[in-house]
């Protein structure tokens, strides 16, 4: 039995999964990890989801406001032993649905070239590569993407 719970960054299951994500990203990003981690704080995230499989938290994702019509997808993660089962797609779809319910019409995100699984997921989900935005401008490892979600 699977379930997706809408929550916020105070949720202990969300926090535990984000800790696992950060461990994975530290390996993937190497020397650049400290640069990225400064933009991935979760203390004020109001919109997070946790995916459960038979009562066990196995995946998460979140969004925060980017501007008055756009959300930024953050903290997407699925435990390695649960990958390849459509969980990330379900999490992303739930985040996009939630964002549209509160009147956002676009979604942006940043991922790294060292994360081909994420790049594939986002492109399959309709995201298009855009010029890097904000703190990611001129960061060679960063790939920024955008999608209309209305």
N, C-alpha and C positions, 0 to 999 in steps of 0.2 A: 504494500500500500504506500502510495506516495502522496505528499502534501507540500504545498508552498505556503509559507507563513509570511505575511507582511509585518514588518517590525521596524526597529530603528537600531542605531549603533550601540544602544545599551544592552541589547540581547546577548547573553553569554554564548549561545551557539554561533551567532554571527561573529563575535569577537574571536572565538576559537578557530573558526574557519579562516578568518583574516590573518590570524597568526600563522597558520599553515601556508597561506598564500604568500605572506612576506618571506617565509623561509625558502619557498620555491623561487621567488623573484630575486632573492639575494644571490642564489646560485646562477640564475639566468643572466642577471644584470651585472654581476661581478663588481668592478670598481665603480660603476655608475649607480649602484644601488642607493647610496646615501642621497644622491641628487633626486632620484624618483621618490624615495620614501618621505621626503619633506612635503610632498603634494598628496600623500595618501593617508593622512590622519583620518581617523573615523570618529572622533569625539563629538562631532556635530551633525552626523548624518541622520536625517529624519526619515529617509525612505530606503529601507533595506529589505531584502527577502532572504529567507533560508529555505532550502529544499530538503525535505526529509524523505528517506526511503526506509520503510518499516520502522519508523520512530527515530532513526539515526540521522543527524544533520550531516549531509554529504556535499552541499553546494550552497553558494551565496552570491549575491550581487547587490548593488545599490545604485542610487543616483542622487545627484545634488543639482540645485539650480545653477545653470551656466549663465543664462540671461532670462528675461521675462517670458520667452517663448521656447527656450531650449533647456534640456537637462543634459548633464554629463554622466555617462555610465561609469561607475567606479567599482572596484573590489570584486570583480567577477572571479569565481573560483569553484572548481569541482575537484573533490579528492581524486587522486590518480586511480584508485581502485574502482571508481564509479564513472570514469570517462568513457566516451563512445556510446552512451546510452540516451543521448538527447537531453540530458539534464541542463546543460548550459543553454541550449536553445529555449527550454521551458523557462528558465530563470530570466533570460533576456526578454522573452515575450511578456512575462509578467511585469517586468520593470517598465517596458514600453506601454503596456496597457494602463498601469497605474499612473504613469506620467500623462497619458492622454485624458484620463479621468479627472485630472486636476488642471486641465487646459494647456498643457505643453504640446507643441506641434513638431518639434525637432529634437533629435538626440545627437550628441557628439561623444567621442571617446578618444582616448589615447591608449595605444598598446605598443609593445616593442617588437622590433625585427627579430629579437631572440625568442619570440613567442608565436611560432607559426600556427599552433592550434587555435590561438585567439584570432589571428588574422583570418584564418579559414572560416571560423565561426561567424565573425562579423560580416565578411563578404557574402557568405551563404545567406545571412539574415538581411541582406539588402543595404549594408553600409558601403559607402564609397569613400575612397581615400581623398582627403582634402589637404590643402597646405597646413602645416603644423601651426597650432594656435598657442597663444599665451606663453607660458613658461617652456613650451616644447619647441618654439621657433629656434631653428639652427641646432637642434639636438638630433644628431644623425641616426641614433638608434630608434627614435620615436616615429610612430606612424599614427597620424590623426585621421579620424573618419567621421562621417556624418550621414544621417538618415532622416527623412521626413517620416513622422510617426502618426500624423493625424488621419 
